[in-house]
Every structure is written in C-alpha cells, then in structure tokens.
Amino acid sequence: MESLTPEQEIIKEAVLTHILDNLLRQNGFEPVSYRSRQIIRIFRLSPQELCDLREKELIPAVKKNGAWYYNPSHVLEYLMLEIENGIIE
C-alpha cells in the first residue's frame, strides 16, 4: 500500500471530518471543532495565517474559554477555493 502525500493526507483528514460532522448533525450532535494548534498542524498553516483568516472573517471560528475553535471542513473549503483560484498551489 502506497503512502499518501502530505496534500492527500490533508484532504483525507478534512473529508473524514466533514463526513463525521454530517453524521453527528443527523444524530443531533454538534459538529467537531479543533483548536488552533490542531488546525495549524493539519493544514500546515502558520499561527499568523490562521489568525489572519479568522480576523478577515474568511473562516468562521468560535472562542471558548480563551481558545479559538474551528471546523476543519470550513478551513478546507476556503483553502480549496484558494487553490481553484490559483492563489495558492
């Protein structure tokens, strides 16, 4: 079995999260939210890049008990649009 590239791992992680979110919603649960450091690690963003996206309201975020939480599927959607528009590779 071949290993996935880092980009494929990112996509896999986001797709699985999206599926899980949908399953949870169907059963009346809240969608999965990840803390900033988890999003940074999964999507290989810098802390400043994530902060900029949040402050510019390009991705939704919720602050709970002093920590920011993000839905990974929202981050993936934004990054995929950036790729489609040729802004990032």
DAJOTA-V768459 format. One line per field, one symbol per residue. phi: phi as a letter, one per 20 degrees, with the letter a starting at -180 (. if undefined). psi: psi as a letter, one per 30 degrees, with the letter a starting at -180 (. if undefined). A space follows every 10 residues. Layout:
phi = ???
psi = ???
//
This chain:
phi = .ffefgffff fggfffffff gfffffendf ffcdfgffff ffeleegfff fffffelecf bcdclndecc egffffgfff fffgemfcd
psi = kklkleeeee eeeeeeeeee eeeeefgglk lkkkleeeee eeghlleeee eeeeeghfkk lkkkhfkkkk jfeeeeeeee eeeeggel.
//
